[in-house]
Structures are given as C-alpha cells and as structure tokens.
C-alpha cells in the first residue's frame, strides 16, 4: 500500500512535466486497473461493506473466536441465498469450513435448502 502512495505522490508531483501521450497512457493504466479491480455479482462492493460491518467487533457464533472472521451464508448465494441478516452468520475460518461441510451433508440427505436453513440457523442460534 505504501508503494502505491509513493507512486501516486510522485505522479501528482510530476504531472505537469509529463507530455500528453504519457498522461493519456497513465490515465489508461489507472482506468484499466480500476476495471479489473471491480467485483461483480454476489461479492461486489456492497457485499464487502456489509461483510466488514458484520465482522467488526464480532466473534465466531460457533466457537467465540475473534480471529480470521468471515460472513457465512446459511443458504448459499448459488442456491438463491440472500444478504438478509437472517441468512448470515459470522464464523471463524475453521468453523466456516466445518459448518459448510455439515450443510452440504444435510442438503445431500434432505435435498431441501429451506429445511437445511432452519436446522443450521437453529443450531447456530439464529432463530429467535
């Protein structure tokens, strides 16, 4: 990150000294980088913002740990899961892997994500 700041400061400092072709090339590079950095689909900027918000000051709902937290969709996005808080839980990486595998086993046995959602949500204390 510091390298990016140094490059940015140097570019601004010398901007007036660059010829038009160099300025155009630099702007094209910045636009290209911005396009490649954008995320689309279920894990876009809004998701990153929501995920960060949910993890901030939280702990794993399963083990209570506070390291390497992620937000888990009880019903996966690939199965029409939503970003509603009722479908989201904060888990540490270790518990996330365990819960994910258990969910896959349940859906294989039951074949119904709605039932799996209820079972997993209840097990994780998400049903009030």
C-alpha positions in Angstrom: 0.0 0.0 0.0 2.8 2.4 0.8 4.3 1.8 -2.6 1.0 2.8 -4.2 1.0 6.0 -2.2 4.6 6.8 -3.2 3.7 6.3 -6.9 0.6 8.4 -6.5 2.5 11.3 -4.9 5.3 11.1 -7.5 2.8 11.1 -10.3 1.0 14.1 -8.9 4.2 15.9 -8.3 5.5 15.5 -11.8 2.1 15.5 -13.7 2.7 19.0 -15.2 6.1 17.8 -16.6 4.5 14.8 -18.5 3.7 15.2 -22.2 0.2 14.5 -23.3 0.9 11.0 -24.6 2.3 10.0 -21.1 -0.6 11.5 -19.3 -3.0 9.5 -21.6 -1.1 6.3 -21.0 -1.1 6.8 -17.3 -4.8 7.5 -17.2 -5.5 4.4 -19.4 -3.5 2.3 -16.9 -5.5 3.7 -14.0 -8.8 3.1 -15.8 -7.7 -0.5 -16.7 -6.7 -1.2 -13.1 -10.0 0.2 -11.8 -12.0 -2.1 -14.2 -10.1 -5.2 -13.2 -10.4 -4.3 -9.5 -14.2 -4.0 -9.7 -16.1 -7.1 -8.5 -19.4 -8.1 -9.8 -22.1 -10.5 -8.8 -22.7 -11.6 -5.3 -19.4 -10.4 -3.7 -19.4 -6.8 -5.0 -18.6 -3.6 -3.1 -21.9 -3.6 -1.2 -21.2 -7.2 0.0 -17.6 -6.2 1.1 -19.1 -3.3 3.0 -21.8 -5.4 4.7 -19.4 -8.2 5.5 -16.9 -5.8 7.1 -19.7 -4.2 9.1 -20.9 -7.6 10.4 -17.4 -8.8 11.3 -16.4 -5.6 13.1 -16.5 -6.2 16.8 -18.0 -9.7 16.3 -16.8 -13.1 17.3 -17.5 -16.5 15.8 -21.1 -17.5 16.6 -19.9 -21.2 16.9 -16.7 -21.1 19.0 -16.5 -17.5 20.2 -13.1 -16.9 18.4 -12.3 -13.4 17.1 -9.5 -14.2 14.6 -10.0 -14.7 10.8 -13.7 -14.0 10.8 -15.9 -14.3 7.7 -19.6 -14.0 7.0 -21.3 -17.2 6.0 -24.5 -17.5 4.0 -26.6 -20.2 5.6 -28.3 -20.7 2.3 -25.5 -20.1 -0.3 -25.8 -17.5 -2.9 -25.6 -20.2 -5.5 -28.9 -21.6 -4.1 -30.6 -18.2 -4.1 -29.4 -17.3 -0.6 -29.8 -13.6 0.2 -27.9 -11.0 2.1 -30.6 -10.7 4.7 -29.2 -10.9 8.2 -31.4 -13.9 8.9 -29.3 -15.8 6.3 -25.9 -14.5 7.5 -23.7 -15.6 10.4 -20.2 -14.6 11.5 -17.8 -17.6 11.7 -14.1 -18.0 12.0 -12.3 -19.7 9.1 -12.1 -23.1 11.0 -15.8 -23.1 11.9 -16.8 -21.9 8.5 -15.2 -25.0 6.9 -17.0 -27.3 9.4 -20.4 -25.6 9.0 -20.1 -25.6 5.3 -19.3 -29.3 5.1 -22.1 -30.1 7.5 -24.6 -28.1 5.5 -23.6 -29.9 2.3 -24.1 -33.3 4.0 -27.6 -32.1 5.2 -28.7 -30.9 1.8 -27.5 -34.2 0.3 -29.6 -36.1 2.8 -32.6 -33.8 2.8 -32.5 -32.2 -0.6 -34.2 -29.0 0.6 -32.3 -25.8 1.4 -35.2 -24.3 3.2 -35.2 -27.2 5.8 -31.3 -27.0 6.0 -31.6 -23.3 6.6 -33.9 -23.8 9.5 -31.7 -26.6 11.0 -28.5 -24.7 10.6 -30.0 -21.4 11.8 -31.4 -23.1 14.9 -28.1 -24.9 15.6 -26.2 -21.6 15.3 -28.7 -19.7 17.5 -30.0 -17.6 14.7 -33.7 -18.4 15.3 -35.2 -16.1 17.9 
